[in-house]
Amino acid sequence: MNKFLFKHIDNTGLVLFRVVFGALIAIEAFGAIATGWLRRTLIEPDFTFNFIGFEFLQPLPGNGMYFYFVLMGIFGLLVMVGYKYRFSMFCYALMWSCVYLMQKTSYNNHYYLMMLLCWLMVFLPAHRWFSLDAMFSSKIKSPSMPRWVLLVLILQVWIVYTYASVAKWYPDWLDATVTELFMRGKADYWLIGGFLQLDWVHWCIAYVGILFDLLIVPLLLWKRTRLLGFCISIFFHLFNSIVFQIGIFPYMSIAFALFFFSPELLQRRFLPKKAFYSAGEISIPKHKPLLIAVFSIYFMFQIGLPLRHWVFPDDVLWTEEGHRLSWRMMLRGKGGSMTVFTKDKNDPDATLKRYDYGKLLSKKQRRSVKTKPDLIWQLAQRIEEAEAKEGRDVSVFMDVRVKVNGGEYHRLIDKEVDLAAEEWQHFKHHDWILPSPENYHKKTKK
């Protein structure tokens, strides 16, 4: 075990990944400003739909978030050049975690993965070569790293891809319904829009997605298929970048190949002045038990969290319970309609009054809230608070209908339940989410 985990190997791959990762997270921060993502997500809304339990995390007032993201981008650049690396990486990880947890309107698994990688990189010795830290301190400089560093990164990537593949093993993905739905919105793309509407393309995207996620790590691990896997990875991720426009994730995924290629090859191609490390010394750290315990617990959670939706009744595609933090990427399309009613608790003769919830939300929030039960519940709490400020104590009822993967609309929420009076249960099914109708995601044949 000591030889397997603590034998030192050349650190070229990790060093190069730090440079690429630092550049990408800096681009993510500055790009959020340039593309308007920051304005739409954190500036325009009066409040954000935070992860429940993190209500204290709200955007800075005024233009404060612009300065926040500029500072975050600077920390990304410092990570790239390896200056005050651990401090810079820690600051970026903390700041990005706050951004991630303070809003769910723009939730995606790529942001979650970036948060995990940021925290992992804080504890990894990625600054011991080709960095300003190593230049200024000979004590830091080292051409090697313990093998557990490489294993941790590969295992994290493997978990992500494997669960992403398994999550696609359901009827609407297997019959290309989902990919057809996604491609329908790309018809106006220059040059490739018409191509993306072809039926055989939908089937190819569906099954290539399953096979790629399932096999890419084994292909990269095996020397004989490594180059093939890398070429496939480049094509796959560039295709996703062009078609789905998902930010830095495709390029970060391509950079994962640095963990699989021979460090000797990487050193020769990218850092020719660096002497290749091959001594293979075994150095057992004093904190070995703590190190093993921490990463064992971490990976138990990483393996267990994506499975938690099985402990909830009903289909996760319908209830959304257990959907987040589970690598359920690009799996379904949902649409919804919602009508909100309030009723004065202190007036025995009061009737339901239609409530204009749109005045509380930004345009982006209005699109997101209609299909996700946790956002619907949070909106009910906000409406109750807003009415209380006006001196009214109200019940809040929601008439919500959703359609999944182009199917028919079905009622999602029990409209007789006062959602403002309900408690949120993190580990328990919410009975006010109605059971999924049979074949709810299939269109009715006429």
C-alpha positions as CSV (number, residue, x, y, z in Angstrom):
1,M,0.0,0.0,0.0
2,N,2.8,2.4,0.9
3,K,4.5,1.7,-2.4
4,F,1.3,2.1,-4.3
5,L,0.2,5.4,-2.8
6,F,3.4,7.1,-1.7
7,K,5.9,6.2,-4.3
8,H,7.1,9.5,-6.0
9,I,6.5,10.0,-9.7
10,D,7.2,12.9,-12.1
11,N,4.9,15.8,-11.6
12,T,4.9,17.3,-15.1
13,G,1.2,16.4,-15.7
14,L,0.0,18.0,-12.5
15,V,2.1,21.1,-13.1
16,L,0.8,21.6,-16.7
17,F,-2.8,21.0,-15.5
18,R,-2.4,23.7,-12.9
19,V,-1.4,26.2,-15.6
20,V,-4.4,25.2,-17.8
21,F,-6.8,25.0,-14.9
22,G,-5.7,28.4,-13.6
23,A,-6.2,30.0,-17.0
24,L,-9.7,28.3,-17.4
25,I,-11.0,29.4,-14.0
26,A,-9.8,32.9,-14.7
27,I,-11.7,32.9,-18.0
28,E,-14.7,31.6,-16.2
29,A,-14.7,34.5,-13.8
30,F,-13.9,37.2,-16.4
31,G,-16.2,35.6,-18.9
32,A,-19.1,35.7,-16.5
33,I,-18.8,39.5,-16.6
34,A,-18.3,39.8,-20.4
35,T,-21.1,37.5,-21.4
36,G,-23.7,39.0,-19.1
37,W,-24.1,35.8,-17.1
38,L,-23.2,37.6,-13.9
39,R,-25.6,40.4,-14.6
40,R,-28.5,38.1,-15.4
41,T,-27.8,35.6,-12.6
42,L,-26.6,37.7,-9.6
43,I,-27.2,41.4,-10.3
44,E,-30.7,41.7,-11.8
45,P,-32.6,39.4,-9.3
46,D,-33.8,40.9,-6.1
47,F,-32.8,37.6,-4.4
48,T,-31.3,34.3,-5.5
49,F,-32.6,30.8,-5.1
50,N,-29.7,29.5,-2.9
51,F,-29.1,25.9,-1.9
52,I,-31.5,25.4,1.0
53,G,-29.6,25.9,4.2
54,F,-27.4,28.6,2.7
55,E,-29.8,31.5,2.9
56,F,-27.1,33.7,4.3
57,L,-25.3,33.6,1.0
58,Q,-26.7,36.4,-1.1
59,P,-25.1,38.6,-3.8
60,L,-23.3,41.7,-2.7
61,P,-25.4,44.9,-3.2
62,G,-25.1,47.2,-6.1
63,N,-22.1,46.4,-8.4
64,G,-20.3,44.5,-5.6
65,M,-20.4,41.2,-7.5
66,Y,-18.5,42.7,-10.4
67,F,-15.6,43.4,-8.1
68,Y,-16.1,40.0,-6.6
69,F,-15.7,38.2,-9.9
70,V,-12.7,40.4,-11.0
71,L,-10.9,39.5,-7.7
72,M,-11.8,35.8,-8.4
73,G,-10.3,36.1,-11.9
74,I,-7.1,37.6,-10.5
75,F,-6.8,34.6,-8.1
76,G,-7.3,32.3,-11.1
77,L,-4.4,34.0,-12.9
78,L,-2.2,33.7,-9.8
79,V,-3.0,29.9,-9.7
80,M,-1.9,29.8,-13.4
81,V,1.5,31.3,-12.7
82,G,1.8,29.6,-9.4
83,Y,2.2,32.6,-7.1
84,K,1.1,32.1,-3.5
85,Y,-0.5,29.1,-5.0
86,R,-2.3,27.5,-2.0
87,F,-3.6,30.8,-0.8
88,S,-4.8,31.8,-4.3
89,M,-6.4,28.4,-5.0
90,F,-8.1,28.5,-1.5
91,C,-9.5,31.9,-2.1
92,Y,-10.8,31.0,-5.6
93,A,-12.3,27.7,-4.2
94,L,-14.0,29.5,-1.4
95,M,-15.4,32.4,-3.6
96,W,-16.6,30.0,-6.3
97,S,-18.2,27.8,-3.7
98,C,-20.1,30.8,-2.4
99,V,-21.3,31.6,-5.9
100,Y,-22.3,28.0,-6.5
101,L,-24.3,27.7,-3.3
102,M,-26.0,31.1,-3.5
103,Q,-27.8,30.4,-6.7
104,K,-29.5,27.5,-8.5
105,T,-31.0,29.3,-11.4
106,S,-27.9,28.5,-13.5
107,Y,-27.2,25.2,-11.9
108,N,-25.2,22.7,-13.9
109,N,-22.9,19.8,-13.1
110,H,-19.9,21.5,-14.6
111,Y,-20.0,24.2,-12.0
112,Y,-20.2,21.5,-9.3
113,L,-17.2,19.7,-10.8
114,M,-15.2,22.9,-11.0
115,M,-15.9,23.5,-7.3
116,L,-14.7,20.0,-6.4
117,L,-11.6,20.4,-8.5
118,C,-10.8,23.7,-6.9
119,W,-10.9,22.3,-3.4
120,L,-8.8,19.2,-4.5
121,M,-6.2,21.4,-6.1
122,V,-5.8,23.4,-2.8
123,F,-4.3,20.3,-1.2
124,L,-2.3,19.1,-4.2
125,P,1.4,20.1,-4.7
126,A,0.8,21.6,-8.1
127,H,3.2,24.6,-7.6
128,R,6.4,22.7,-7.1
129,W,7.7,23.3,-10.6
130,F,7.1,25.9,-13.4
131,S,5.7,28.4,-10.9
132,L,6.7,31.7,-9.3
133,D,6.6,30.0,-5.9
134,A,9.2,27.4,-7.0
135,M,11.3,30.2,-8.6
136,F,11.3,32.2,-5.3
137,S,11.8,29.3,-2.9
138,S,14.1,26.3,-3.4
139,K,12.4,24.6,-0.5
140,I,9.2,24.3,-2.5
141,K,10.8,23.3,-5.8
142,S,10.5,19.6,-6.6
143,P,10.2,17.5,-9.8
144,S,8.0,14.8,-8.2
145,M,4.8,14.1,-6.4
146,P,3.4,11.1,-4.5
147,R,1.3,8.8,-6.7
148,W,-1.8,9.2,-4.6
149,V,-2.1,12.7,-6.1
150,L,-2.6,11.2,-9.6
151,L,-4.9,8.5,-8.4
152,V,-7.2,11.0,-6.6
153,L,-7.6,13.1,-9.8
154,I,-8.2,10.1,-12.1
155,L,-10.7,8.6,-9.7
156,Q,-12.6,11.9,-9.5
157,V,-12.8,12.1,-13.3
158,W,-13.8,8.4,-13.6
159,I,-16.7,8.8,-11.1
160,V,-18.0,11.8,-13.1
161,Y,-17.9,10.1,-16.4
162,T,-19.3,6.8,-15.2
163,Y,-22.3,8.3,-13.5
164,A,-22.9,10.5,-16.5
165,S,-23.1,7.4,-18.7
166,V,-25.3,5.4,-16.3
167,A,-27.8,8.2,-15.9
168,K,-28.5,8.1,-19.6
169,W,-29.7,4.5,-19.5
170,Y,-33.4,5.3,-19.6
171,P,-36.0,5.1,-22.3
172,D,-36.2,8.7,-23.5
173,W,-32.4,8.8,-24.0
174,L,-32.2,5.4,-25.5
175,D,-34.8,6.1,-28.2
176,A,-33.2,9.5,-29.0
177,T,-36.2,11.5,-27.8
178,V,-34.0,13.7,-25.6
179,T,-31.3,14.4,-28.2
180,E,-34.0,15.2,-30.8
181,L,-35.5,17.7,-28.4
182,F,-32.1,19.3,-27.7
183,M,-31.2,19.6,-31.4
184,R,-34.6,21.1,-32.3
185,G,-33.4,24.3,-30.6
186,K,-30.2,24.4,-32.7
187,A,-31.9,24.5,-36.1
188,D,-30.8,28.1,-36.7
189,Y,-27.1,27.4,-36.1
190,W,-24.9,28.6,-39.0
191,L,-23.8,25.8,-41.3
192,I,-24.6,22.8,-39.0
193,G,-28.2,23.7,-38.0
194,G,-29.8,21.6,-40.7
195,F,-27.4,18.7,-40.1
196,L,-28.3,18.6,-36.4
197,Q,-31.9,18.0,-37.4
198,L,-31.2,14.7,-39.1
199,D,-32.7,11.6,-37.4
200,W,-29.5,9.5,-37.6
201,V,-27.6,12.4,-36.0
202,H,-29.9,12.3,-33.0
203,W,-29.3,8.5,-32.6
204,C,-25.5,9.0,-33.0
205,I,-25.4,11.7,-30.3
206,A,-27.4,9.6,-27.9
207,Y,-25.3,6.5,-28.1
208,V,-21.9,8.2,-28.6
209,G,-22.7,10.1,-25.4
210,I,-23.4,6.9,-23.5
211,L,-20.3,5.1,-24.8
212,F,-17.9,8.0,-24.5
213,D,-18.7,8.7,-20.9
214,L,-18.5,5.0,-20.1
215,L,-15.3,4.2,-22.0
216,I,-13.2,7.3,-22.2
217,V,-11.3,6.8,-18.9
218,P,-10.4,3.1,-19.7
219,L,-9.3,4.1,-23.2
220,L,-7.0,6.8,-21.7
221,L,-5.7,4.4,-19.1
222,W,-4.6,1.7,-21.6
223,K,-1.5,2.7,-23.4
224,R,-2.5,1.0,-26.7
225,T,-5.8,3.0,-26.9
226,R,-4.6,6.3,-25.3
227,L,-4.0,8.2,-28.4
228,L,-7.3,7.1,-29.9
229,G,-9.1,8.0,-26.7
230,F,-7.5,11.4,-26.7
231,C,-8.5,12.1,-30.4
232,I,-12.0,11.0,-29.6
233,S,-12.0,13.2,-26.5
234,I,-11.0,16.3,-28.5
235,F,-13.7,15.8,-31.1
236,F,-16.4,15.0,-28.6
237,H,-15.7,18.0,-26.3
238,L,-15.2,20.5,-29.2
239,F,-18.5,19.3,-30.6
240,N,-20.2,19.9,-27.2
241,S,-18.5,23.3,-27.0
242,I,-19.8,24.4,-30.4
243,V,-23.3,22.9,-30.1
244,F,-24.2,23.3,-26.5
245,Q,-22.0,26.3,-25.6
246,I,-21.2,25.1,-22.1
247,G,-18.3,27.4,-21.2
248,I,-14.9,26.1,-20.0
249,F,-16.0,22.5,-19.3
250,P,-15.1,20.9,-22.6
251,Y,-11.6,22.4,-22.5
252,M,-11.1,21.4,-18.9
253,S,-12.2,17.9,-19.9
254,I,-9.6,17.8,-22.7
255,A,-7.0,18.9,-20.2
256,F,-7.8,15.8,-18.0
257,A,-5.7,13.9,-20.6
258,L,-2.6,15.3,-18.9
259,F,-3.2,12.8,-16.0
260,F,-3.1,9.8,-18.4
261,F,-0.2,10.5,-20.8
262,S,3.3,9.4,-19.8
263,P,4.9,12.2,-17.8
264,E,8.1,11.5,-19.7
265,L,6.3,12.4,-23.0
266,L,4.7,15.5,-21.4
267,Q,8.1,16.6,-20.0
268,R,9.8,16.1,-23.3
269,R,7.1,18.0,-25.3
270,F,6.2,20.8,-22.9
271,L,8.9,21.3,-20.3
272,P,12.1,20.2,-22.0
273,K,14.3,22.1,-19.5
274,K,12.9,20.1,-16.7
275,A,14.9,16.9,-15.8
276,F,12.6,13.9,-15.8
277,Y,12.2,12.4,-12.4
278,S,12.6,8.6,-12.2
279,A,14.1,7.9,-8.8
280,G,10.8,6.5,-7.5
281,E,11.5,7.1,-3.8
282,I,8.9,6.1,-1.3
283,S,8.1,8.9,1.2
284,I,5.5,8.1,3.8
285,P,4.0,11.3,5.3
286,K,3.5,11.7,9.0
287,H,-0.1,12.5,8.5
288,K,-0.7,9.3,6.5
289,P,-3.7,8.1,8.6
290,L,-5.5,11.4,8.3
291,L,-4.8,11.6,4.6
292,I,-6.2,8.2,3.9
293,A,-9.2,8.9,6.2
294,V,-10.1,12.2,4.5
295,F,-9.9,10.9,1.0
296,S,-11.7,7.7,1.9
297,I,-14.6,9.7,3.3
298,Y,-14.6,12.1,0.4
299,F,-14.9,9.4,-2.2
300,M,-17.5,7.5,-0.2
301,F,-19.6,10.7,-0.6
302,Q,-18.7,11.0,-4.2
303,I,-19.9,7.5,-4.9
304,G,-22.9,7.6,-2.6
305,L,-24.4,11.0,-3.4
306,P,-25.4,10.1,-7.0
307,L,-27.2,7.0,-5.8
308,R,-29.3,8.8,-3.2
309,H,-32.3,9.3,-5.5
310,W,-33.0,5.6,-5.2
311,V,-34.1,6.1,-1.5
312,F,-36.8,8.6,-2.6
313,P,-40.1,7.2,-3.9
314,D,-41.0,8.0,-7.5
315,D,-38.9,9.0,-10.5
316,V,-36.1,11.5,-10.1
317,L,-37.0,12.9,-13.5
318,W,-40.3,13.9,-12.1
319,T,-39.6,14.9,-8.5
320,E,-36.0,16.2,-8.9
321,E,-35.3,14.8,-5.5
322,G,-31.6,13.6,-5.7
323,H,-31.0,15.2,-9.0
324,R,-28.4,17.7,-8.0
325,L,-24.8,16.7,-7.2
326,S,-25.3,13.5,-9.1
327,W,-23.7,14.0,-12.6
328,R,-27.1,13.7,-14.2
329,M,-25.9,15.8,-17.2
330,M,-28.0,17.0,-20.2
331,L,-30.7,14.3,-19.4
332,R,-34.1,15.9,-20.0
333,G,-36.0,18.8,-21.2
334,K,-38.7,20.3,-19.0
335,G,-41.3,22.9,-19.4
336,G,-43.8,24.3,-17.0
337,S,-46.7,26.6,-16.2
338,M,-47.5,28.0,-12.8
339,T,-50.3,30.0,-11.2
340,V,-49.9,31.2,-7.7
341,F,-52.7,32.0,-5.2
342,T,-52.7,33.5,-1.8
343,K,-55.3,33.5,1.0
344,D,-55.5,35.7,4.0
345,K,-55.3,33.5,7.1
346,N,-57.0,36.0,9.4
347,D,-60.1,36.5,7.3
348,P,-62.5,33.5,7.6
349,D,-64.4,34.6,4.5
350,A,-61.2,35.1,2.4
351,T,-61.0,33.5,-1.0
352,L,-58.1,32.6,-3.1
353,K,-56.5,35.5,-4.9
354,R,-54.2,35.2,-7.9
355,Y,-50.7,36.5,-7.0
356,D,-48.4,38.1,-9.5
357,Y,-45.2,36.2,-8.6
358,G,-43.4,37.6,-11.6
359,K,-42.8,40.9,-9.9
360,L,-40.5,39.1,-7.5
361,L,-38.4,37.4,-10.1
362,S,-36.0,38.2,-12.9
363,K,-36.7,36.9,-16.4
364,K,-34.2,34.1,-16.0
365,Q,-35.7,33.1,-12.6
366,R,-39.2,33.0,-14.1
367,R,-38.1,30.4,-16.6
368,S,-36.4,28.2,-14.0
369,V,-38.8,28.2,-11.1
370,K,-41.8,26.5,-12.9
371,T,-40.3,23.0,-13.1
372,K,-38.3,22.5,-9.9
373,P,-40.1,21.7,-6.6
374,D,-37.4,23.1,-4.4
375,L,-37.4,26.4,-6.2
376,I,-41.2,26.4,-6.1
377,W,-41.1,25.9,-2.3
378,Q,-38.6,28.6,-1.9
379,L,-40.7,31.0,-3.9
380,A,-43.7,30.3,-1.6
381,Q,-41.5,31.3,1.4
382,R,-40.5,34.5,-0.4
383,I,-44.1,35.4,-1.2
384,E,-45.1,34.8,2.5
385,E,-42.3,37.1,3.6
386,A,-43.2,39.8,1.0
387,E,-46.8,39.7,2.1
388,A,-45.8,39.8,5.8
389,K,-43.9,43.0,5.2
390,E,-47.2,44.5,3.9
391,G,-49.0,43.4,7.1
392,R,-50.7,40.4,5.6
393,D,-50.4,36.8,6.9
394,V,-51.2,34.6,3.9
395,S,-51.2,31.0,2.8
396,V,-49.6,30.2,-0.5
397,F,-50.9,27.7,-3.0
398,M,-49.4,26.7,-6.3
399,D,-51.1,25.2,-9.4
400,V,-48.0,23.9,-11.3
401,R,-48.0,21.7,-14.4
402,V,-44.9,20.3,-16.1
403,K,-44.0,18.4,-19.2
404,V,-40.9,16.2,-19.5
405,N,-39.1,15.5,-22.8
406,G,-41.9,17.0,-24.9
407,G,-44.6,15.0,-23.3
408,E,-48.0,16.2,-22.1
409,Y,-48.5,18.6,-19.2
410,H,-49.3,17.1,-15.8
411,R,-49.9,18.6,-12.4
412,L,-46.8,18.5,-10.3
413,I,-47.8,20.1,-7.0
414,D,-50.8,19.4,-4.8
415,K,-52.7,22.7,-5.2
416,E,-54.5,22.2,-1.9
417,V,-51.3,22.4,0.2
418,D,-50.1,25.7,1.7
419,L,-46.5,25.5,0.7
420,A,-45.6,28.5,2.9
421,A,-46.4,26.4,5.9
422,E,-44.4,23.3,4.8
423,E,-41.0,22.5,6.2
424,W,-38.2,21.5,3.8
425,Q,-36.9,17.9,4.3
426,H,-33.5,17.3,3.0
427,F,-33.6,13.5,3.4
428,K,-37.4,12.8,3.0
429,H,-39.8,12.8,0.2
430,H,-42.3,15.7,0.1
431,D,-45.8,14.5,-0.2
432,W,-47.0,17.7,-1.8
433,I,-45.1,16.6,-4.9
434,L,-47.8,14.6,-6.7
435,P,-47.0,11.0,-7.9
436,S,-45.8,10.9,-11.5
437,P,-48.5,9.9,-14.0
438,E,-48.0,6.8,-16.0
439,N,-45.9,7.5,-19.1
440,Y,-45.8,11.2,-18.2
441,H,-42.9,11.9,-20.5
442,K,-44.6,10.3,-23.6
443,K,-46.7,12.3,-26.0
444,T,-50.3,11.1,-26.3
445,K,-51.0,9.6,-29.7
446,K,-54.0,11.0,-31.5
